[in-house]
Amino acid sequence: MTRTILDIHILQSVPPSNMNRDDTGTPKSAYYGGVRRARVSSQAWKRATRSRFNELLPPEELGVRTKKVVEALAERITAHAPELAEAAAKLAEETLRTATGSSFEVSKRKSKDGDEAAASESKYLMFLSRRQLDALAEVAVDASGGGNVEQLKKSLKDKEQRARARNAVDTRHSVDIALFGRMVADSADLNVEAATQVAHALSVHRSDIESDYYTAVDDRRGDSESGAGMIGTVDFHSATLYRYAAVDVDELQRNLGIGLKEAEPPSTPASKAVTAFLEAFITSLPSGKINSFGNHTLPSAVIVTMRDRWPISYVGAFEEPVPKSAEGGFLREGCHRLAAYVPDLQRQYGLEGQPTWVFRVGEETRALADLGTGVTLPALLDEVGSAVAERLESGA
């Protein structure tokens, strides 16, 4: 069976930074090829990608992942029926209990004014789309007979109403749910299989962790006073990272469904989601210690390949750590490694001829020019989106 899979490979140089740290505050690392490498976890980059979606997609295309799901649904109930504001929280809790099979508990948390406010929360993060919250709000309003919680409980015992509540959670998934998946611990049938896999970013070379000793001066210190107002240390490293992600476009389309509007092609939701993910993943950056280091960089090279069998990472090109060049730096040699590794891998496995696009910046990346069609970032997004739509349409 022919599949549609997008592989995204990125080389990105990052100066001194601490984007993703462990419980001791040290930048995360990993051993690969016998040496210590800089590492940024997949979760950190997925979070950064999801955050970038807020700039690229309208709110109705996105979801919210929170324990405060009762509060989120209560807000939608109030928006639908302002007169139910006082009962909204209880209506929301009962509706969610039926729809997801989850239990809720009262959590004591500080409000902004310092007082403790009681609010029902789920025991784990729940991931729901805005459209799903709106559909649940409609169920709560319609089945409660004007805000009567007891009436809602009675109504939700009806098989048809229960099915309506469950269906509200299991349809019209947002782009981020469709891409990254969802687990509902109390109702496995509501789980959503992730269409995207994101690897931990690894430096292509050995990377040592360094420490910065810093001081802060008290602005009101007198001339006769010596010493700093505060001293401390922060760990950091710098690296040229290899980043990789794979999108199962077929799974993505199953999660999103076909076009919601009759006038749009069935492939539209999936192709739009692919384009959004590409731009968000390529341009995003985990924000850990960003104010301390200002390590804002963009990738120097991006390779995107559309495959029809299975996803393939090129991390094997860097199993032997890249040495620094005579001038210093790892990007140029990293590109040469890929330029030699990729054609050989493709030839040995009979994978030549897969559509490939190469976006690159700078003379150091010239070695990658022959791996695929050279494009700018806007052209990459446009051409890959069109190719995905064409592939899905031809296989429909």
Order of alpha helices (4+ residues) and beta strands (2+ residues): beta-beta-beta-alpha-beta-alpha-alpha-beta-beta-beta-alpha-alpha-alpha-alpha-beta-beta-beta-beta-alpha-alpha-alpha-beta-alpha-beta-beta-alpha
